[in-house]
Amino acid sequence: MVRAGLTPERLTRAGAELADEVGFDQVTVSALARRFDVKVASLYSHLKSSHELKTRIALFALEELADRVAAALAGRAGKDALTAFADAYRDYAREHPGRYAAARLRLDPETAAASAGVRHAQMTRAILRGYDLTEPGQTHAVRMLGSVFHGYVSLEAAGGFSHTAVDPQESWAWMLDSLDALLRNQGNEQ
């Protein structure tokens, strides 16, 4: 018998909330069953495995983050767009640490190609058009921005910036100014 109100979508959303509370690595079908006060077996009518649950959470997080970034980018260009993109990314990681971790889950190629990850790459490339970068420079820049943003928010989340008197927000702004200058310079050299 299927428990009333449980759907794959509801379980995914609850799994995302659980990830933010306890960490993405700790999300299992068993933990989700405890949250709904049901037997694990009753969830298997909605989910095949913990891997499917984690994949669903990853897809949910990618979509949610893409929507947030798209809203932040609307009507912006150049450094303003770069800053809006970066701030939306950082804010999401701070507000939803488990979902952010889920968005880093390695997906199989077919699932990845159908995910909102594609939108992330498209939005990053749209920002870079304002810097007149051509290939392969544009691909290098996409990789650089992803690495810098992910590295910064990961270090910040781990407390890596709590040992100095310099405000992490000040460093974030300095970094974005530096990235903007670098991208403008690269665009001029091509």
Secondary structure, DSSP 8 states (H G I E B T S, - for coil): ---TT--HHHHHHHHHHHHHHH-GGG--HHHHHHHHT--HHHHTTT-S-HHHHHHHHHHHHHHHHHHHHHHHHTT--HHHHHHHHHHHHHHHHHH-HHHHHHHT----HHHHHTSTHHHHHHHHHHHHHTTT--TTHHHHHHHHHHHHHHHHHHHHHTTTTTTSSS-HHHHHHHHHHHHHHHHHHHHHH-
